Amino acid sequence: MIELYNRDCLAAMKDLDADIIDLVITSPPYDDLRSYDGFSFDYNQTIQELYRIVKTGGVVVWVVKDQTINGSETLSSFRQAIKFVEVGFSLHDTMIFLKDNPVPVGGNNRYYDAFEYMFVFSKGVPKTFNPLMRMRRNKTGDKRTERYKPVQREKNGNFKKKKVTINCIVKKNNVWNYLVGGGNSAQDKIAHEHPAIFPEQLVEDHILSWSQEGDLVLDPFMGSGTTGKMALLTKRHFIGIEISKDYFGIAKKRIEEHQQQLRLF
């Protein structure tokens, strides 16, 4: 199921039933960092409505950052995070989207800006967690290796060592690195007609982490349609809402093209 709505997200969410969404992945307009086709949003009401429609055990991934005005960051991200908690969500994790190739923005008296927050909110305890794994560095490249571990200091001052097996496949940490920009964030050229897209891999990683095949994923600020595309490719259902007619057209075309490609196989 893919449902796309060219509407105000708050109005569209009010028409959805309660407790139906398994996972929300979105990046709302943050401060005035982009024009977003002239639209803004009421984050207080939006967050309250998200709490109504997300299932118990569901997760919201909220990708945001703050504008710097007169030398001070706005803290909008944190105000929104506090609002999520006030309406009943838990702040399950504060993750970082670290850009491997950031545009050097920050001025002469600040370090360059290279990350965004990925707040992971849950309605109760997350019902799904499929941790992404990584290979721990080791000399052989094997998935498991052996080494000697100190277990007891002897009278002569030396340590008695025990041979142990180390698992080299370990859970990723909560700082995720991605390349951004043309050709990196998305392979579809049409996606880059939107001013602020996030990497397809970032969305896929969250979908795989917090949902199962057949779950219902929502993006209330659909933008270029990245969440919808990745939901489709990972066999999830999707509801996308976008108020801008221009951005909706980008997302709709992008998602429909991938629907057609999947039908060919």
C-alpha positions in Angstrom: 0.0 0.0 0.0 1.3 3.4 -1.0 -0.8 6.5 -0.2 0.4 10.0 -1.2 -1.4 13.2 -0.1 -0.7 16.7 -1.4 -2.1 18.4 1.7 -1.1 20.1 4.9 0.3 17.4 7.2 -1.7 18.3 10.2 -5.0 18.2 8.3 -4.1 15.0 6.6 -3.0 13.3 9.9 -6.3 14.3 11.5 -8.1 12.1 8.9 -6.0 9.1 9.9 -7.2 6.5 12.4 -5.5 6.4 15.8 -2.7 3.8 16.5 -2.0 2.7 13.0 1.6 3.9 12.3 4.5 1.6 13.0 7.3 4.0 12.1 7.7 7.7 11.2 10.9 8.9 9.5 10.9 12.6 8.6 12.9 15.8 8.5 10.6 18.7 9.2 11.4 22.3 8.1 14.0 23.5 10.6 14.2 27.2 11.3 14.9 29.2 8.1 17.8 27.1 6.8 15.9 26.4 3.6 12.8 28.1 2.1 10.8 24.8 1.8 8.8 26.5 -0.9 7.6 29.1 1.6 5.8 26.7 4.0 6.2 26.3 7.7 4.6 24.1 10.3 3.1 24.1 13.8 5.3 21.6 15.6 3.3 21.5 18.8 0.1 20.3 17.1 2.1 18.1 14.7 3.8 16.3 17.6 0.5 15.8 19.4 -1.1 14.4 16.3 1.8 12.0 15.8 1.3 10.7 19.3 -2.3 9.9 18.4 -1.7 8.0 15.2 1.5 6.1 16.2 1.0 2.6 17.6 2.2 1.7 21.1 5.7 0.4 20.5 6.0 2.6 17.4 9.0 4.9 16.7 9.4 8.4 15.3 12.8 9.3 13.8 13.0 13.1 13.7 16.0 14.5 11.7 16.6 18.1 12.6 19.3 20.8 13.2 19.4 24.4 14.4 20.0 27.7 12.7 22.6 30.0 14.1 21.4 33.6 14.5 23.6 36.4 15.8 26.2 33.9 17.0 23.7 31.6 18.9 22.0 28.4 17.9 18.2 28.6 18.2 17.7 25.4 20.2 14.6 24.6 18.1 15.6 21.0 17.9 15.6 20.6 21.7 12.3 22.5 22.2 10.8 20.0 19.8 12.4 17.1 21.6 11.0 18.3 24.9 7.5 18.6 23.4 7.7 15.0 22.2 8.4 13.9 25.8 5.6 16.2 27.2 3.0 14.6 25.0 4.0 11.1 26.1 6.8 9.9 23.8 10.1 8.6 25.3 13.4 10.0 23.9 14.7 6.5 23.1 18.0 7.7 21.6 19.7 10.9 20.5 21.6 9.8 17.4 23.9 11.8 15.1 23.8 12.0 11.3 27.5 12.8 10.6 28.3 14.1 7.1 31.5 12.7 5.7 31.8 15.5 3.1 30.0 18.6 4.7 29.8 22.0 3.0 32.3 24.1 5.0 29.7 26.3 6.8 30.4 27.9 10.2 32.2 31.2 9.8 35.6 32.3 11.0 35.0 31.8 14.7 33.2 28.5 14.7 34.0 24.9 13.7 32.4 23.7 10.5 28.9 22.3 10.8 29.0 18.6 10.0 26.1 16.9 11.7 22.4 16.8 12.3 20.4 15.3 15.2 18.4 12.1 14.6 16.1 12.0 17.7 14.5 8.6 18.1 11.2 8.8 20.0 9.2 5.8 21.0 5.6 5.4 22.2 6.4 3.0 25.1 9.1 0.4 24.5 10.0 0.0 20.8 8.3 -3.2 19.6 11.1 -3.8 17.0 14.8 -3.4 17.1 16.9 -5.0 14.5 20.4 -3.7 15.3 22.7 -2.9 12.4 26.1 -4.6 12.7 29.6 -3.6 11.7 33.0 -5.4 11.5 35.3 -4.6 14.3 38.8 -3.9 13.1 41.1 -6.9 13.3 44.2 -8.1 11.6 42.7 -11.1 9.9 39.3 -9.9 8.8 37.7 -13.0 10.4 34.3 -12.7 12.0 35.7 -14.2 15.2 39.3 -14.1 16.5 41.1 -15.3 19.6 43.3 -13.3 22.0 44.7 -13.5 25.4 43.0 -11.5 28.1 44.6 -10.6 31.5 42.5 -12.2 34.3 44.7 -12.3 37.4 47.8 -10.5 38.7 50.4 -13.0 40.0 52.8 -12.4 42.9 55.7 -11.5 40.6 53.6 -8.7 39.2 52.8 -10.3 35.9 49.2 -11.0 34.7 47.9 -14.5 34.3 46.2 -14.6 30.8 43.3 -16.6 29.5 42.7 -17.3 25.9 39.3 -16.0 24.9 37.3 -15.8 21.6 36.3 -12.3 20.5 33.3 -11.6 18.3 34.4 -9.2 15.6 30.9 -8.5 14.3 29.5 -5.9 16.7 26.5 -3.6 17.0 26.9 -0.1 15.4 27.0 2.9 17.6 24.6 5.8 17.4 26.7 8.1 15.2 26.0 7.2 11.6 28.3 8.5 8.8 27.0 9.3 5.3 28.2 11.0 2.1 25.9 13.8 1.1 25.3 15.9 -2.0 24.8 15.2 -5.7 25.1 11.5 -6.5 25.6 10.5 -2.9 22.3 11.3 -1.1 20.2 9.9 -3.9 20.7 8.2 -7.2 17.5 9.7 -8.7 18.4 13.0 -10.4 14.9 14.3 -9.8 15.3 14.1 -6.0 17.9 16.8 -6.1 15.3 19.3 -7.3 14.4 19.5 -3.6 16.6 21.8 -1.5 17.1 19.5 1.5 17.2 15.7 0.9 18.6 13.2 3.4 20.6 10.1 2.3 18.6 7.1 1.1 21.0 4.9 3.1 20.1 6.8 6.3 16.4 6.2 5.7 16.9 2.5 4.8 19.1 2.0 8.0 16.3 3.4 10.2 13.6 1.4 8.4 15.5 -1.8 8.9 16.3 -1.0 12.5 12.8 -0.1 13.8 10.3 -1.9 11.6 9.4 -5.2 9.9 8.3 -6.1 6.4 4.6 -5.2 6.0 4.7 -2.4 8.7 3.2 1.0 7.9 5.7 3.9 7.6 4.7 7.6 7.5 6.6 10.7 6.4 4.4 13.8 7.1 7.0 16.1 5.5 7.6 13.9 2.4 9.7 16.3 0.5 11.4 14.5 -2.4 10.0 11.1 -1.4 13.1 9.4 0.0 11.3 7.7 2.9 8.6 6.5 0.5 11.1 5.1 -2.0 13.0 3.2 0.7 9.8 1.9 2.3 8.8 0.5 -1.1 12.2 -1.1 -1.7 12.2 -2.7 1.8 8.6 -4.1 1.5 6.9 -1.7 3.9 3.6 0.1 3.4 3.9 3.9 3.2 1.8 7.1 3.7 3.4 10.3 2.5 2.1 13.8 3.0 3.5 16.9 1.4 1.9 20.4 1.3 4.0 21.8 -1.6 2.6 21.0 -5.0 6.1 21.2 -6.6 7.7 18.9 -4.0 4.7 16.5 -4.1 5.2 16.2 -7.9 8.9 15.3 -7.4 8.1 12.6 -4.7 5.1 11.2 -6.6 7.1 10.8 -9.8 10.1 9.3 -8.0 8.0 6.7 -6.0 5.9 5.7 -9.0 9.0 5.1 -11.2 10.3 2.7 -8.6 6.9 1.0 -8.3 7.1 0.4 -12.1 10.6 -0.9 -11.9 9.6 -3.4 -9.1 6.7 -4.7 -11.3 9.2 -5.6 -14.1 10.9 -8.2 -11.9 
